Structure formats: structure tokens, C-alpha cells
Amino acid sequence: MTLHLIKLCVGCDSVADLAGWIDERLAERRRRGERPVHIHRTRQSPKKRDEILDGGSLYWVIKGQVMVRETIVDLVQVEDAAGVPHCDIMLSGDLVQVEPRPCRPFQGWRYLADHERPRDIPGARSHDLSPELWRELATLGLL
């Protein structure tokens, strides 16, 4: 059974901010001759690796709303310069807009069961609308 992760996107005010940040990181990796993959480093490693790598995504919470997801490509155990273990979540870099859903703040990441995840919005471009506008359109029944 597929399992997903959910995480706060600290420092981003919109999906466009996240998309820009990812583009900058991928461009920097290309300039250094590294594989252009979006990496998010986290202190704790998911224990349910196989379920996550069975089609799982990282759902980003922006401004209190689950707004977008990114496919998880791999989970890699690494150590920082001080020898402290971390997990690099290797991500596709492609953002998929999902139906906005409120989410309270939390630390780190959490598991998200496949049946609990927000649905993708077909044909949506991930940075067209603000979370506030998405919320208002959904309230009006237009999404």
C-alpha cells in the first residue's frame, strides 16, 4: 500500500515561491555538474521506506494549506559533516497542484495514508492561484 509524507514548507508564501526555490536549486546542481534532483534533507528517516517508494509523494503545506505534491524518487541515508545521520528525500522537482486542505502546524514530517491524501487538480498549473483564491473558489463550488 502506498504511503505519502506531509511537511510544512517553511519560508514559502506560495506555490510559486516553492517552484522558484526548486528551480534555483536544480540550476545550481547543474552548474556544479551534479544530477539535477530536488533534495530535501530531514533529521529523521521514514521507517516505512518500501511503502513510500511505492508511488509516494511529499505533500507540501504552504500558509496553513496542503497545496501541492512532489513525487518521492528515493530515500537516501546520509551523514552531515559532523557525522550526524540524516535522510535525503529525493524528489522529482515536478509540482502537482492538489485540492487545498487546511493543516495545522507540526514539526518534521508526518505519514499520510493514500486514502487520506488530497486529490490532484487535473490541468492545474501549480502556481496560478494563491491559497486564499483557491479556498474562495472551492467555497463557491467552482473547484
Stockholm file with secondary structure:
# STOCKHOLM 1.0

chainA/1-143         MTLHLIKLCVGCDSVADLAGWIDERLAERRRRGERPVHIHRTRQSPKKRDEILDGGSLYWVIKGQVMVRETIVDLVQVEDAAGVPHCDIMLSGDLVQVEPRPCRPFQGWRYLADHERPRDIPGARSHDLSPELWRELATLGLL
#=GR chainA/1-143 SS CCEEEEEECTTCSSHHHHHHHHHHHHHHHHHTTCCCCEEEEESSCCSCHHHHTTTCEEEEEETTEEEEEEEEEEEEEEECTTSCEEEEEEEEEEEEEEEEEECCCCSSEEEEEGGGSCCBCTTCCTTSSCHHHHHHHHHTTCC
#=GC SS_cons         CCEEEEEECTTCSSHHHHHHHHHHHHHHHHHTTCCCCEEEEESSCCSCHHHHTTTCEEEEEETTEEEEEEEEEEEEEEECTTSCEEEEEEEEEEEEEEEEEECCCCSSEEEEEGGGSCCBCTTCCTTSSCHHHHHHHHHTTCC
//
